[in-house]
């Protein structure tokens, strides 16, 4: 399964909101530097979806706010 994710880095709070089917908005504290925001997105999505972090990976948009995350 793949999810379209819009990331809001440097947010004051960390949360996941659903914009529609397979479409999420993820707010993270981390800055988009050295992959920190990507790691925060994976951690937060894993918690939200109730799956282990190793089950998620970013397949598109590693350096963009719009990402595609795959769930195995």
N, C-alpha and C positions, 0 to 999 in steps of 0.2 A: 504494500500500500504506500502511496506517496501523498505527502501533504504539501500544500503551498503555504509558505510561512513568510510573513512580513515582520521584520525585526526592528524594534525600537531600542537602540542602545542608549546607555547613560540615562536610563529612566530612574525616577525616584522610587519606584516600586517594581517588584518582579511579579509578573502575572501572565497568564495566557487567556486570551479571549477568542471566541469562535466567531468568525465572520460568515460562515456558511459551511457546507459540506466539504471536508478536506481543505479548508481554508482557515488559517489561524493568524492571529497577531500576537507576538511574543515581546513582552517588555522585560529588559534585563538591565541590571546595574552596570555591568561591564562595558568598558569602552571597546570600540572596534579596532583594537590593536593587538598584534601578535596572536590572533586567534582566540582571544579571551572571550569575546562576545559569542563566537561560535560554540565554544565549550559551555558557556552559560545557557545558550539556547538548547543544546542537547540535554543538559542536566535538568533544566526546567520542563522540557517536553517529556522526558522520561518520567518525572514525578507526576506530571499532569495526566499522562496516558497510563501510568501504572505498569510500565515495562522497564527492563534494565537498559542502562545507557548503551551497552554494546549492541542493542537491537536497533539503534537509530544511527543514521549517517546522513550527512549533507551531500547530495548528489549534484546539486547545481546552485551556484550563487555564493560560493565561499567568501567572496569579497564584495558582496552586494547585500542590500537590506532585504531583497526578495530572494528567498531560498526555496529549494525543493528538498524535503527531508523524506528519506525512505525508511519504512518500518519493516523489519524482517520478523 
